[in-house]
C-alpha cells in the first residue's frame, strides 16, 4: 500500500505528481486558465450569483475541501492502496482564507471523515490571500428564501420538500448527482413542484462534479463513495453561507436509514454506511460552531420511520402520484448487466424500507413504483443469493428485537457513538424498533397476499 496526498492549488492549472517510497503526492489545480473554479464549482458559483447569492470565503473553502475529499475517495482504490482491503491513508492540503479557524478545526474534520469513510485522514491548511467570493457586477437581486434543504431525489427528501411547500416555504433545493439517472429524477420532481406550487417558486442549485481521467496518477478507481455525504452537505453549507435569512440546512432522513444499525454480524464497521448518522451530523454542527458560521445542520425526521414520514406527509395524494419519479434504490444502475433499464431492484435494503413505508402509508399492493423483483416470496426464496440476502438479514434483525424489544435501545449504538439524554436515546431506540417492525409487517402481509 501507499499513502496519498492531494494538494489543492489556486496558482497552477495543470496537475503535477511526485512519488517516493511511501507517498504519492498530486498537486490538484482548483482553477481553470480563465481563473474559474474547476470540477463544476465555477458553474455553481454562476448559478448562485444569478440568484443574488454570494457565498462567504469560508463557505467556498468548505466546498473546495469537500471536492478534494470526494476526488480522493473516488479515485484511490481501496483494493490497491488500503491496509486491509478498506482503510486508506490520505492527506488533504488546501489554502484557505481563515487559516487559524481551519487549523483549530482539524481534529473535528479528521474525526468526522474517519467515521464517515473508514479511512485515516490528515488535514493541512495554509493561508489563501486571494479572495474567491468576488461580487459579480452587477449582482442580481437576491431571491427570497425561507428554507434550504438537501434534495437527493429520494423518497425522504421528496416528503420533506412537500411538507415545506405545503406550508408556503420558499425553498432552495441543494442537489448533487453523479449520474444522469439521478439528475433526471430530481428534475422530474422539480417539474411536479413547479406545477403544483407555482407561487412558491422553489430554487434548484445542483452540483455536477466531474474529474478528468487519471487525475490522481496510479490511484485506480473506487466505487464506495462514502464521502459523497461530505460533499453534499458542504455544498449546502456553502449556499447557506450566502443566505443571511436562513441559518439551518435540512438533511431529511428516516431513523432506520440514518442509524443504519448492522442487520447482522457481517454488516459491521465500514461496511455499514454512516452518511446521515447522528454522530456524523453532530460533528458537522461542532465544525460549523468552531468555524463561527452561525449555521446548523438538522435532520427533522431523526425519530421517524420512513412509513411514518409517508403516512404523515402533508399531501399524501401528491406523494402517491409522483413517488415513482423518486429514487431510493442503492444502485438502480446494477440491473444493466441483465439488459434492464435502470430502476428499483426491489431487494436491496433501501428498496425494502421504501416498500414497507409505502405499505404503511397506502396499504400493501398500492405502491406504483416499478420494482424489478416485485414478489417478496421470490426474494425470500433466494435467501442465499444477492437478491435475497438483504431480506434475510432483515429477518434476522427482526427476530432478534421481537424476542427482546429492549435490545433495540442498545443496538442503536452499534453503528457509532450517540450522544443525548435518556429521553433522546429512548426515542431513537423506539424509532429503530418501529422501523424494523414496519418491514416485518410489510413482509408478512406481502407473503399472505402472494398466496392468493
N, C-alpha and C positions, 0 to 999 in steps of 0.2 A: 504494500500500500504506500501511497504518498499523500502528503498534506497539500492542500491548495490554498493559495492566497489570491484574492481578487482586489485590485487597486483601482478604484474609480478615479478618473482623471477628467478635469474640465479644460485641460491645456493641450490635449492631443486628440486627433480624430482617427487614429489608426491603432489597433491593439498591438501590444508587444509582449514577448514572452521571455522568461528566464527560468532555468531549471538547475537545481543542484541535486545532491544525492537523495534528499528527503522532501524537497519542496518545489512545487510548480507555482510560479507567480505569473499572473496575467494582468497587464495594465488594460483596463476596460475604458474606452473613451465614452464619456457621458454626453458629448455634444457632437453635432454634425459640423461640416465645413461652414455652414451658414449660421453657426452658433445656436442652433436649435437643440433642445434636449432630444436624445435618441430613444429608441425602443418603444415608440408610441407615446412617450411622455410629452413631446412637443405638441402633438395633436390634442392631448388632454388639456394642456395649458391654453391652446387656442379656443377650445370649446368653452372652457371656464371664462376666459376673458370676454367671449362673445355674449356671455350672460352676466357680465359685470362682477364676476367673482375673481378675486386676486388672492391666491393662497399666500401664506406667510413664508418667510425663508425656512423656518423650522418645518412647516408643512411640506415644502418641496424636498427638504432633506429626508423626511420620513419616506416619501415616495421613492427617492433615488436609492436610499439604503435598502428598501424592500425590493427594488428591482434587482440590485446586485445579489441579494439573498436568493431571490427566485431564480436568477440566472445560475448561481452555483448549485442550487438544489436540483434543477432540471438538466444540467449539463455535466455533472460529475457523477459517474456511475458508482452506485453502492457496490455492485458486484466486483468491480475492478479495484476501487480505491478505498474500501472500508476495511476496518479491522476484523469485523465479524459478520460480513455479508450485509451489514446495515450501517454501522456508525462510521461516519467520515469526520475528518478534522479539517475545518475550513476557517480561514481568516478573511474578514472583510475590512478593507481600509478605504476611507472616504473623507474628502474635505467637506466640512460642514460650517455653517455660518456662526453658530453659537457653540464653539468647541468646548467650552468649560461645562456647559449643561449636558452636552452629549457624553463627555468623558465621565461625568458623575453618574450617568445613567447606564454605563456599560454593564454592571452586574445584573441589572434588571433585563436588559436586552439579551444577554447571554442565557439567563435563566429561562426566559420565555421561548427562545429559539431552540435551546437544548431540549426543552419539554415538548415543543411542537413537532420537531423533526426527528428527534432521537440521535442527533449528531452532536459533535463538540465544536462550538462556535467561539471564535475570538473576534474582538472588535478593535479597530484602531481609527481614531479620528484626528484630523488635522484641521487647521483653520482655512476656511474658504473666504476670501476677501471679495470676490466678485458676487454681486447680487444677481440672483436668478429670477426673483419676483418683480420683474420690471413692469411698470404700468403701461399698458398699450395706450396709444394716443390717437383718437380719443377713446376712452373707456366706455363701453356700453352701459346703460343704466342697469343697476343690479336688480335681478329678479327677486320677487318677494317669496320667501320660503318660511315654512313653519317646522319642517321635519326633514331629516336626512337619514336614509335607511339603505342598507345593503340590499341589492336586488339581484339574486343569482339566477332567477328564473325557475327556482324550485318551489315546491308547494308552500313551505313555511314563509318564504319571502312574499309569495303571492297573497297569502292570507293577511300578512302584516300590511301589505300595500292596500288591500281592500278595506281593512279596518281603518287605516288612516284617511283614505279617500272618502269613506262614508261619513266621516265627521268634518269634512271640508278642508283637511290639511293640504297645504301647498307643499309638495314633496320634491326633493331631489333624490332620484334613484341612482345609486352608485353600483355600477356593474363591472365585472371583469369576465372575459370569456377567452378561453384558449382554443376554442374550435367554433366552426360556423354553425354547427347544430345548436349549441347552447345560445349563441348570439341570436339565431333566428327565433328561438323560443322566447327570449327576452323581448324581442321586437314585436312578436305576435301579441304578447300580453300587454305591452305598452299601447298597441293599437286598440285593444279592448278598453283599456283605461281611458284613452283619449275619446273614444266613442261614448263611454258611459259617464265620464266625469269631465266634460269639456270645460266647465267653469274652473276646475282645479288647475289645469294646465301643468301637469307634472313635468319636471325636467329630468332628462336622462343623460347621465355622464358615464360613458363606457370607456374602459381601458382595454385595448388590444395590444398585448405585449408580444413583440417579435424580436428574436435574436438571430444574428447571422449564423449559418452553419459553421461548426468548428471555432466558434468564438473563444471557447476555452480549449486550448490545444491538448489533445490526448485525454480529454475528460471523459469521453464516451457519452452515453445518453442515460437518462434516468426518468422513470415514469411514476415515481411515488408522489411527487409534487406536494409534499406536506406543507411547504412554505407558502402555498397559494393563499392561505388564510392571512398570512402576514402581509402579503402584497395587497390583498383585497381591503383589509382594514386600514392599512397605511394610506391607500388611495382615498378611502373615506375620510380619514383624519386630515389629509391634505386639502380636500374640498372643504371640509368643515372649518379649517383654519381661515378660509376666506369668506365665511358667512358669520358675521358678528351676532346675528339674531338667533342662531341655533347653536346650542352647546352640547348636544347629545347625538351620538351616532348609534342608530338601532342596528343590532345584529340578530335578526329573528331566527330562532332555532328551538325546536321542541326539546324537552328534558331528556328523553331517551337517547336521541342522537347526540345532544350536547355532552351528556355524561359519558356515553359510549363505554359503558361497563363491559369488559370482556364477557362474551356469552358463554365461553367455555375456556378450558385451560390452555388452548392453543392460541387464543387471541389475547396476548398479553403484551405489555411494554409497547414498543414502537409499532407493533402490528395492529394496535387499535388507534385510530386517528383521534386527534385532540384539537381539531380546528376551532371549536366553539366551547371547549371545556371551561367550566367556571374558573379554574386556576389560571388558565391562559388569558381569559378576558380580564381577570383581576390583575394580571401582570400588565396588560395594556393600560389599565387605569392608573396603576402605580407609575408607569413610564410617562403617561401624559401629565401626571401631577409633578413628577420630577422635572419635566421639561417646561413646566409652568404654562401649559397650553390653555388651561381654563375649559377643557373639553373632557367628555367621558364617553365610554362605550358601554352600552346596556343591551342585554338580551331580555326583551319584555315578556318572553314566554318560557323563562327558565324553569318554572314549576308546572308546566302544562304538557300533556301528551299531545301528539300530533292530532289524534282524534278529537280531543277537547278543543284544540285550536280550530279545527274544521267545524265542529258542532257549534262553537260559539262565534263563528265568523259573522260579522255584521251584515253580510249579504250572502247567505248560503246559496241562493238561487244563482247569482252571478258566479260564485266559486264553482258550482257544479257545471255551469255552462262553458267555462273556459279552462277547467282543470286539465283537460287533455293537452293543452298547449304548454303546460309546465313540465319540468323535468326533475325527477327525483332519483332516477337510476344511477348507481355508482359508476357505470360505464355503458351508456347506451350505444357506443360505437362497437362494442365487443361482438355483436351479432353479425358484423360484416363478414367475418370469416365463414359464415354459413350462407353468405349471399343475401342476407336480410338487411333491409334499410335500418338505420339507427332507430331504436325505440326502447321502451322499458322492457327489461328482461323478464321481470316478474318474480325472480327468485333471490336477488341479492338483498342484503339487509335493508337498505333504504327503500327498495320496492316493497318488501314485505310490510314495513312500517307504514308506508303510504297506503297500501291496500287495506291494512287494518284500520287506518284513520278514516278512509272513505266509507268503510263498512260501519264504523261507529257513527259517522255523521249522516249517512244516507241509506244504510242498510246493505246487507250482503247482496251482490248482484247488481248494484246500482252505480258502479264506478265506470264512467265512459272511457277511461284510459285504456289504450291498447297494450296488452302485455303479451310478449312472445310465448312465455309459459304461463298460461292462464289458470289451468286447473291445479289446485293445491294437491289433489291426490297424486297427480303425475309428478309434481316436485317432491312430494314426500316419499314416493316410491324410489326415487333416485337419491336416497339419503347419503350414499357413499360417493356420489359424483359431484362435480362442480355445481350442477343445477340444484342439488338437494342439501348440500352440507350446511348452508346458512340456516335453512328452516330447521334442520336437525339441531343446530346449535341453539336456536331459539327454544326448541322444545326442552333441551337440557336445562337451560336457564329458567324456564317457566316451571318445570318440575321442582327445581331447587327452591325457588321462592314460594311456590304454592305449598310445599311441605313445611317451610319455616318462613312465614311472611316477614318476621322481624329481621331476617337476614338481609333484606333489601337495604336497610339503613347502614349496614356495614359494607355491603358490596359496592356502594357508590364511591367508596374511597379507593377501589382497586385501580381505577384508571388515572388517578392523580390526586394530589392533596386538595382538600376543600376546606375553606375557612368559613366561619359563620357560627352563630349561636345555635342553641338546641332547636329552636323553632325553625330556623333556616334549614338545618340539616334534616329535620323531620319532614319538612315539605319536599325536599329533594328526594329523600328516600321513598316517600309515598308516591311521588310522580314517577319514579323509576318503576316501582311495583305496578302502578296503574298502566304504565306503558307496556309492560310485559303481558299483563292480563288482557290488554286490548288486543294484542297479537294473538293470544290464546283463544279469545272469543271468536276472532275472525277465522282462525284455522278450523276450529271445531264446527262453526256454522257453515263454512265453505264445504267441508268434507260431508256434512249432513246433506247439504243441497245437491252435491255432486252424485249422491247415491240415487237421486230421483231423476 
